[in-house]
């Protein structure tokens, strides 16, 4: 794995991420070789829990070290945070709370902040799910995301104007009410952007978001 990361870093990264534990995935194994006797006759099917977690710990350490080299990889790793072993999760959170990340320009750390906010929203919405992190863990991530949050409304509100309305809902059920609440949040957001430099800032803002037409509706 280390050799692959050195010689083919992009492919190595994709493979490494795919080897991380995932509560929503399953495996069906592979076919036993038919032509070459590469498996000893006394081999027994299955692995122990100890062997499995040794592999998980090793891959988790590798993935954290690789992610430290690239902010986009750190951002991608947020989606796997709930499945990382506690030592690796702590190492990840310690790093993104360090000056190496906190002092990055707003534009560079924006995607990381967005992913952290989405993660907190998801786990608070589905707090009773088996895969959900504990409230204490979620609160810790929320506090950290607040430190990464942009100061300017121009960057702070970009996440509200996407095509993922359901991901922006902060509660379960009563979708009509939540759609209305989201609409009001968008109107307030656009007003704050307009306060920067009137129409000029709104037009510039619309070019940065996924759904510029939602900016137009909110501004209207």
C-alpha positions in Angstrom: 0.0 0.0 0.0 2.9 2.4 0.8 4.6 1.5 -2.4 1.4 2.2 -4.4 0.9 5.6 -2.7 4.5 6.5 -3.7 4.4 5.3 -7.3 0.7 5.9 -8.2 -0.6 8.4 -5.5 -4.0 9.0 -7.0 -4.8 5.3 -7.5 -3.3 4.5 -4.1 -5.5 7.1 -2.4 -8.7 5.8 -4.0 -7.8 2.2 -2.9 -6.8 3.3 0.6 -10.1 5.1 1.1 -12.1 2.1 -0.2 -10.3 -0.1 2.4 -11.6 2.0 5.3 -14.4 0.4 7.3 -17.9 1.3 6.2 -21.1 0.3 8.1 -23.2 0.5 5.0 -21.1 -1.8 2.7 -20.9 -5.6 2.4 -18.4 -8.0 0.9 -18.9 -11.3 -0.8 -15.3 -12.5 -1.0 -13.4 -13.6 -4.1 -13.2 -16.9 -6.0 -10.5 -19.3 -4.9 -7.7 -19.6 -7.6 -8.3 -22.7 -9.8 -5.0 -22.9 -11.7 -2.3 -21.8 -9.3 -1.9 -23.3 -5.8 -1.2 -20.0 -4.1 -3.4 -20.8 -1.0 -1.9 -23.4 1.5 -3.9 -26.6 1.9 -4.3 -25.9 5.7 -5.7 -22.4 5.2 -8.9 -21.8 7.1 -11.6 -19.4 5.9 -12.2 -16.2 7.8 -10.2 -13.7 9.8 -10.2 -12.9 13.5 -11.4 -9.6 14.9 -7.8 -8.9 16.0 -6.5 -9.3 12.5 -9.3 -7.2 11.0 -8.7 -4.3 13.4 -5.0 -4.4 12.9 -5.6 -3.8 9.2 -8.1 -1.0 10.0 -5.7 0.7 12.3 -2.9 0.5 9.7 -5.0 1.9 6.9 -6.4 4.6 9.1 -2.9 5.8 10.0 -1.9 5.8 6.4 -5.0 7.7 5.3 -4.6 10.4 7.9 -0.9 10.9 6.9 -1.9 11.2 3.3 -4.8 13.6 3.9 -2.5 16.0 5.7 -0.7 16.7 2.4 -3.8 17.9 0.6 -6.9 19.9 1.8 -9.1 18.2 -0.8 -8.2 14.8 0.7 -8.9 16.1 4.2 -12.3 17.2 2.9 -13.0 13.8 1.3 -12.1 12.0 4.6 -14.9 13.8 6.5 -17.4 11.4 5.0 -15.5 8.5 6.6 -15.0 10.1 10.0 -17.8 8.2 11.6 -16.2 4.9 10.8 -12.6 5.7 11.7 -11.2 4.2 14.9 -11.1 6.6 17.8 -7.3 7.2 17.7 -7.4 8.0 14.0 -10.5 10.3 14.4 -8.7 12.2 17.2 -5.6 12.6 15.1 -7.8 13.9 12.2 -9.6 16.4 14.5 -6.4 17.5 16.1 -4.8 18.3 12.8 -7.7 20.3 11.3 -7.8 22.3 14.6 -4.1 23.2 14.1 -2.7 26.3 12.6 -1.8 24.3 9.5 -5.5 24.3 8.6 -7.0 27.2 10.6 -4.6 29.7 9.0 -5.3 28.6 5.4 -7.1 31.2 3.2 -10.9 31.1 3.5 -11.3 29.8 -0.1 -9.1 26.8 0.6 -10.7 25.7 3.8 -14.3 26.4 2.7 -15.1 23.0 1.3 -13.7 21.3 4.5 -16.0 23.5 6.6 -19.0 22.7 4.4 -18.4 19.0 4.8 -18.1 19.3 8.6 -21.3 21.2 8.9 -23.1 18.6 6.7 -21.7 15.8 8.9 -22.9 17.5 12.1 -26.4 18.2 10.6 -26.7 14.5 9.5 -25.7 13.0 12.8 -28.0 15.3 14.8 -30.9 14.6 12.5 -30.4 10.8 12.8 -29.2 10.7 16.4 -31.0 7.5 17.0 -29.5 5.6 14.1 -27.0 2.8 14.9 -24.4 4.4 12.7 -24.7 7.8 14.3 -21.8 9.2 16.4 -22.4 10.1 20.0 -23.8 13.6 20.8 -20.5 14.3 22.6 -18.5 13.5 19.4 -20.9 15.5 17.3 -20.6 18.5 19.6 -16.8 18.3 19.4 -16.9 18.4 15.6 -19.5 21.2 15.7 -17.2 23.3 17.9 -14.3 22.7 15.6 -16.3 23.6 12.5 -17.2 26.9 14.1 -13.5 27.8 14.3 -13.2 27.0 10.6 -16.3 29.0 9.6 -15.8 32.0 7.2 -16.3 35.4 8.6 -17.8 36.9 5.4 -21.5 36.2 4.5 -20.2 35.9 0.9 -18.6 32.5 1.8 -20.6 31.6 4.9 -23.9 31.3 2.9 -22.8 29.5 -0.2 -23.7 26.1 1.1 -27.4 27.2 1.4 -27.7 27.5 -2.4 -27.3 23.9 -3.6 -29.6 21.3 -5.1 -29.5 19.3 -1.9 -32.5 20.7 0.0 -32.9 17.6 2.1 -29.3 17.7 3.3 -29.9 21.2 4.5 -33.0 20.3 6.6 -32.0 20.2 10.2 -34.9 18.0 11.4 -36.9 15.0 10.3 -40.5 15.2 9.1 -42.7 18.2 8.3 -40.9 18.9 5.1 -43.3 21.7 4.0 -42.3 23.7 7.1 -38.7 23.0 6.6 -38.8 24.1 3.0 -40.4 27.4 4.2 -37.7 27.8 6.9 -35.0 27.1 4.3 -36.5 29.8 2.0 -36.4 32.3 4.8 -32.8 31.4 5.6 -31.9 32.0 2.0 -33.6 35.3 1.9 -31.7 36.5 5.0 -28.4 35.1 3.5 -28.9 37.0 0.3 -29.7 40.2 2.2 -26.5 39.9 4.1 -24.6 39.4 0.9 -26.3 42.4 -0.7 -25.3 44.5 2.3 -21.7 44.1 1.2 -21.9 45.8 -2.2 -25.5 45.7 -3.3 -26.4 44.0 -6.6 -22.8 43.7 -7.6 -22.0 41.4 -4.7 -25.2 39.4 -5.2 -24.3 38.7 -8.9 -20.8 37.7 -7.9 -22.2 35.4 -5.2 -24.6 33.8 -7.6 -21.6 32.7 -9.8 -20.0 30.8 -6.9 -23.0 28.7 -5.8 -24.4 25.5 -7.3 -27.9 26.8 -7.8 -27.7 30.5 -8.9 -31.4 30.5 -9.7 -32.2 30.0 -6.0 -30.1 33.2 -5.3 -32.4 35.0 -7.8 -35.6 33.8 -6.2 -34.3 34.7 -2.7 -33.2 38.1 -3.8 -36.5 38.8 -5.5 
